[in-house]
Amino acid sequence: MVEMTNSDLISVPGHEFDDFLFAPIREDGNGMLLSVLSALARLDIDPWQEAARLTRLSGEIATQRMASLIAALPDEPSTHPDARTTAARLIALLPQAPGPDIASGATSPGIGSTTAYRAVVMYVVFVAVVLGFQSMVASRQPPAAPADDAPAAFSSVIPSVPPASSGR
């Protein structure tokens, strides 16, 4: 079973893998088309993470990996003659990875940083809008007038002081 964490929810990609994930592999035993998405789920592999991983691999290594996944599907002989051809067709549907190919499955140091950067920018914009709105509302409110029953802080009546008597 695939378990998702909060960080997985943040880094879930958009629609760039749709062509690949929803592409048919073959018909299953019931005559229904088996998509890459459902095949990976049957193998207990997170489809979006696997698509991202395959995107980072070189074309040949990604094709080999996908062919082995197709061959590992239940109710499918391990020597499926079309596995490599099908894998090559499916890998061609993946978006092109920026930068050099990575032959291993290791995560690159910059993967996901765009998502984190966008999240930080969105947060800063949100805070700026909220502070701007609060400032605008505060500047449009008239100053508070003292209530009629409130005691006056200063009295306008000056107590009379008897004149100083001159000593003459």
Disulfide bonds with the S-S distance in Angstrom:
none
